[in-house]
Amino acid sequence: MAAEQEEIPENIAAAITEISERATLLIRDELELARAEIGAKLRKLVMGAVVGVVAGVFVALAGLFVLIGLAWLLWYELFPAGQVFWGFFVVAGGLLLLAALGGALAAKAFRRGAPPAPTMAIDEARKIREAVAPQGQAEAS
């Protein structure tokens, strides 16, 4: 009987140690999942930004040629001979209006955008907390 009483504390200590090790492993796995999830989202964002910048450069160059042609056309059709600069001023004014509209739309998009959050890891952590917590505490959370 004395041997049984000594085994009980050892069994409890072993169980507590095993639970502690498993909880530590579980937390490390959840952190790794969150890190991987954030990394994947950031890689996608960076790739999209790079592709967008490259496309923007090509569009800007093409737009430059279109705008030069438009300025010469406006001068040719609307203004007296010898005053070429008015066509360029009209095109520049139109570009400033478009830039203001684009800036307003970009600001609106940034306000609506959400920062990348590890949603899968957060959901998994909630499930684990609900599974581990006693029934009374899980319902109160």
C-alpha positions, 0 to 999 in steps of 0.5 A: 500500500505504501508503494501505491501511495508513492506511485500516485505522486510520480504518476501525477508528476509524469502526467503534468510533465507530459501535459506541459510538453504537449502544450508547449509543442502545440503552442510552437505549432500554432506559432509556426502556422501563423508565421507561415500564413503571414509569410505566404500572404506577404509573398503574394502581396509583394509579388502583386506589387512588383507586377503592378509596378512593372505594368505601371511603367509600361503604361506610363511610357505608352501614356507619355506618347499618347499625351504628347500626341494629344498636346500636338493635336490640341494645338493644331486644332484649337490654338493659333499658329506659333503658340504650341504650349497651350496644348500641353497646358490643357493636357497637364490640367487633365492629368492633374484632375485624373491624378486627384481622382486616382489618389482619392480612390487609392486612399479609399482602397487603403482605408478599406484594406485589412492588414494580413492576419493569421486567420487560420492560426487564430481559428485553430487556437480558438478551437484548442482553447474551447476543447481544453477549457472546462465546460463552464469557462468555454461558454463564458468566453 
